[in-house]
Amino acid sequence: MTLTVRRLHPLCGEMRPMQRIFSIAALLPVLLTTSARAEGVARALAGHYELTAAVRSGLCAEDGAVRARCAFLAGQIGDRAAAPTIQPLLTDSSLAVRRQAGIALCALGRSEGIPAADAALASAADWIRHYAVRALADLATDEARAVLEARRAAQGEMIGKQIDEALETWPWPSAQPAPAKEQIEAQPSLHELFVEAGSAWVVESDEYWHQGDYAQCVRCNETALFLDPHHVELYGASAWLLWSMGRNERAVSILH
């Protein structure tokens, strides 16, 4: 069974916050399951509808960064009921929000998100393109496939490989409803939600490190930083990985 960081709190008792985070980081690799899909690592938040109230509360926040993070998380959880609230974000004043809203809508089975996902594949950072490819493949319509085919030639190695895998296995199996999760007594605050979600992607990065896939490590690190910018150690970790791949200019840029 795939677990979120939130679900591990009972295992960690009444630890201090930082102790709990370190314990979670140690436990998650044991508890995460492996996805049957090409990306190979479980989608740690998929189906965790017990977190949707907290996520939805941030979709209308004044802070654009909060709106973007919550749109992203709604798509990762698979909260289809949030789609009507996400759709107006396609015209948000923030480019980051518009991108994440479009990608989330595609992940939630809504074709209205395709133009924003398409635009992300043209100009966004690789970590965002990764989720755009995944969402379009989940949507699995002819229009979504056409976008991936049209954008394939302009992609780098990591995203190009991901598009190839999506097209070769098209259509991907339809997402199955996740088993119901137990209700939680109190929703996490948005701060707690972002900290815990960011930690889940740090763990995913570690899983890819053990597989030797450094490009995906960097992608996970950048996702974690998007959710929780306090993971400052990830800048240095990503730079080291990029240097090891010979991407020196990108390594320097990530530190500035």
C-alpha positions in Angstrom: 0.0 0.0 0.0 1.3 3.4 -0.9 1.5 5.8 2.0 1.8 9.6 2.3 4.1 11.2 4.9 1.0 12.3 6.8 0.0 8.6 7.2 3.3 7.9 9.0 2.7 10.3 11.8 1.2 7.6 14.1 4.3 5.5 13.6 6.5 8.4 14.7 4.7 9.1 18.0 5.1 12.5 19.7 8.4 13.4 18.1 9.6 16.9 17.5 8.9 18.1 14.0 12.5 17.6 12.7 12.8 14.2 14.4 9.5 13.2 12.7 10.7 14.3 9.3 14.0 12.3 9.6 12.0 9.3 10.8 9.6 9.6 7.9 12.5 9.9 5.4 13.9 6.6 6.8 10.6 4.8 6.7 9.2 5.8 3.4 11.5 3.8 1.2 10.3 0.6 3.0 6.7 1.5 2.6 6.5 3.0 -0.9 5.3 0.6 -3.5 6.6 0.4 -7.1 4.4 1.6 -9.9 3.8 -0.6 -13.0 4.3 2.4 -15.2 7.4 3.6 -17.0 8.5 6.1 -14.3 9.1 3.2 -12.0 8.5 4.9 -8.6 5.2 5.0 -6.8 3.0 8.1 -6.9 3.2 8.6 -3.2 0.1 10.9 -2.9 -2.2 9.2 -5.4 -5.6 8.5 -4.0 -5.1 10.2 -0.7 -8.4 12.0 -0.7 -8.2 12.6 3.1 -5.9 15.5 2.2 -8.2 17.1 -0.3 -9.8 19.6 2.1 -6.4 21.1 2.9 -5.4 21.1 -0.8 -8.6 22.7 -2.0 -8.3 25.4 0.7 -5.2 26.6 -1.0 -6.5 26.8 -4.5 -8.1 30.2 -3.8 -5.2 31.5 -1.7 -3.9 35.1 -2.2 -0.4 33.8 -2.6 0.2 32.5 -6.2 2.9 30.1 -5.0 0.3 28.4 -2.7 -2.2 28.2 -5.6 0.4 26.6 -7.8 1.4 24.1 -5.2 -2.2 23.1 -4.4 -3.1 22.7 -8.1 -0.1 20.4 -8.5 -1.0 18.4 -5.4 -4.7 18.1 -6.5 -3.4 16.5 -9.7 -1.0 14.2 -7.9 -3.7 13.0 -5.5 -6.2 12.6 -8.3 -8.9 14.8 -6.8 -11.3 15.0 -9.7 -13.9 16.9 -7.6 -11.4 19.8 -7.4 -11.4 20.3 -11.2 -14.1 23.0 -11.3 -12.1 25.0 -8.8 -8.8 24.5 -10.7 -10.3 25.4 -14.1 -10.5 29.2 -13.4 -6.8 29.1 -12.6 -6.1 28.6 -16.3 -6.4 32.4 -16.6 -4.6 33.2 -13.4 -2.2 36.2 -13.4 0.7 33.8 -12.5 2.3 31.7 -15.2 3.3 29.1 -12.6 -0.3 28.8 -11.5 -1.5 28.5 -15.1 1.0 25.8 -15.9 0.2 23.7 -12.8 -3.5 24.2 -13.3 -3.4 22.9 -16.9 -1.2 19.9 -16.0 -3.5 19.1 -13.1 -6.6 19.2 -15.2 -5.1 16.8 -17.7 -4.1 14.5 -14.9 -7.7 14.7 -13.7 -9.1 13.7 -17.1 -10.0 17.2 -18.3 -9.0 18.2 -21.8 -9.3 22.0 -21.0 -5.8 21.7 -19.5 -4.1 20.6 -22.8 -3.1 24.1 -24.0 -1.3 24.9 -20.8 0.4 21.4 -20.7 1.4 21.9 -24.3 2.9 25.3 -23.5 4.8 23.8 -20.6 6.4 21.3 -22.9 7.6 24.2 -25.0 9.1 26.5 -22.4 9.0 25.1 -18.8 11.8 23.6 -16.8 12.3 19.9 -17.2 10.8 19.0 -13.9 7.5 20.6 -15.0 7.7 19.0 -18.4 7.9 15.6 -16.7 4.5 16.1 -15.0 3.1 17.5 -18.3 4.1 14.3 -20.1 2.7 12.1 -17.4 -0.6 14.1 -17.3 -1.1 14.0 -21.1 -0.4 10.3 -21.1 -2.9 9.8 -18.3 -5.5 11.8 -20.3 -4.8 9.5 -23.2 -6.9 11.3 -25.9 -6.0 11.8 -29.5 -5.3 15.5 -28.9 -3.0 14.7 -25.9 -1.1 12.2 -28.1 -0.8 14.7 -30.9 0.8 17.2 -28.4 3.4 14.7 -27.3 4.2 13.7 -30.8 4.6 17.4 -31.9 6.8 18.3 -28.9 9.0 15.2 -29.0 11.8 16.5 -31.2 12.5 19.6 -29.1 13.0 17.7 -25.8 16.2 16.7 -24.0 17.2 13.2 -23.1 15.0 12.7 -20.0 11.8 14.2 -21.3 12.3 12.7 -24.8 12.7 9.2 -23.3 9.6 9.7 -21.2 7.6 10.7 -24.2 8.9 7.7 -26.2 7.8 5.4 -23.4 4.4 7.0 -23.2 3.8 6.7 -26.9 5.1 3.1 -27.1 2.7 2.0 -24.4 -0.3 4.1 -25.6 -2.9 4.2 -24.3 -1.8 3.9 -20.7 -4.2 2.0 -18.5 -7.0 4.1 -17.1 -6.3 5.2 -13.5 -8.3 3.0 -11.1 -10.0 4.5 -8.1 -7.8 4.2 -5.1 -9.0 2.3 -2.0 -10.7 4.5 0.5 -8.3 5.9 3.1 -9.3 6.3 6.7 -10.4 9.8 7.7 -8.0 11.9 9.7 -9.2 13.9 12.7 -7.6 17.2 11.6 -6.5 18.4 8.3 -2.8 19.5 8.1 -2.2 23.2 7.7 -0.9 24.2 4.3 2.6 24.6 5.7 2.5 21.1 7.1 1.1 19.8 3.9 3.9 21.4 1.8 6.6 20.3 4.2 5.4 16.7 4.2 4.8 16.5 0.5 8.2 18.0 -0.2 9.7 15.3 2.0 8.0 12.6 0.0 9.8 13.8 -3.2 13.1 13.9 -1.3 12.5 10.2 -0.7 11.6 9.6 -4.3 14.9 11.3 -5.3 16.7 8.8 -3.1 15.0 5.9 -4.8 16.2 7.2 -8.2 19.7 7.7 -6.8 19.8 4.0 -6.0 18.7 3.3 -9.5 21.5 5.5 -10.9 19.0 7.8 -12.6 20.5 11.2 -11.7 18.3 13.2 -14.0 15.2 12.0 -12.2 16.9 12.7 -8.9 17.3 16.4 -9.9 13.7 16.4 -11.1 12.5 15.1 -7.7 14.7 17.7 -5.9 13.3 20.5 -7.9 9.7 19.3 -7.2 10.6 19.2 -3.4 11.9 22.7 -3.6 8.8 23.9 -5.4 6.7 22.5 -2.6 9.0 23.4 0.3 11.8 26.0 -0.5 13.3 25.3 2.9 15.0 22.2 1.6 18.1 24.3 0.8 20.4 21.4 0.9 18.8 20.1 -2.3 20.4 22.9 -4.3 23.9 21.6 -3.6 22.8 18.0 -4.1 21.3 18.8 -7.5 24.4 20.8 -8.5 26.6 17.9 -7.6 24.5 15.5 -9.6 24.4 17.8 -12.6 28.2 18.2 -12.5 28.5 14.4 -12.5 26.4 14.3 -15.7 28.6 17.0 -17.3 25.9 19.6 -17.2 28.2 22.3 -15.7 26.3 25.4 -16.8 23.1 24.0 -15.4 24.9 23.0 -12.2 26.1 26.6 -11.7 22.8 28.1 -12.6 20.9 26.0 -9.9 23.2 27.6 -7.2 22.3 31.2 -8.2 
